[in-house]
Amino acid sequence: MKTRQPAVSSSRSHPALRAGGGLLLSAVMLSACSSAPVRFYTLGAPAIATGAQSVGTTTQITDTTPVIEVERARLPDYLDSQDIMVRDGHEIVRSGLGRWASRLSVGATNLITARLAEKWPTLFVTDQPQPEGPTWRLQINISRLDVSRDGNAALNADWAIIPQDSRASILRNRTVIVMESNTASNANIAKVNESLLNELSNRIEASWPAPEQPAARQQDKS
């Protein structure tokens, strides 16, 4: 009667295969450990952190303080994420090791709000919903925000300034901003995006309808 021989695993019968597998696993682990960490970037961190105030100061907001509510900026779907991207002709290239700290629409809104708060310290400029209707609402639509490897960067945007008084006219404006770009690093790409948005905030400020007037009208009625 024949007896069955116990099965011999391939790793026992082939020591070289077992050793090779161990070396491959070690190489993968070392590669994972040595890969560069993902870095996160913000837009205008100092301005967002302090706004229009100096450290240690308190500004009282009263019933007569004009309020500007900045709504979340609208961006093309392919840009509105945490990915840092550059344009290479018709191709959009995502950074492998760079990310925005928040979605780009959130970061852009925070930056524009902070810049306007710096420009108008006597107004209450906020990107948070208010319990009562604001003096103005600001809607921003950014249809293009390209930082290109060819050395150019461009932003196309339109915005609407919506007064609290429904009888008053809505002011609409649009602009195109072009400047040089540097895509040598993610930090440079972040700076170019910040510069484009800073210039957009300058143009929004220049189009504003005399921010102090509503407060004066309210005081005249009281």
Secondary structure, DSSP 8 states (H G I E B T S, - for coil): ---------HHHH-HHHHHHHHHHHHHHHHHHHHS---EEE-SSHHHHHHTTS-TT------TTS-EEEE---B--TTTSSSEEEEEETTEEEEEEEEEESS-HHHHHHHHHHHHHHHH-TTSEEESS--SS--SEEEEEEEEEEEEBTTSEEEEEEEEEEEESSTTS--EEEEEEEEEE---SSHHHHHHHHHHHHHHHHHHHHHT---TTHHHHHHHHH-
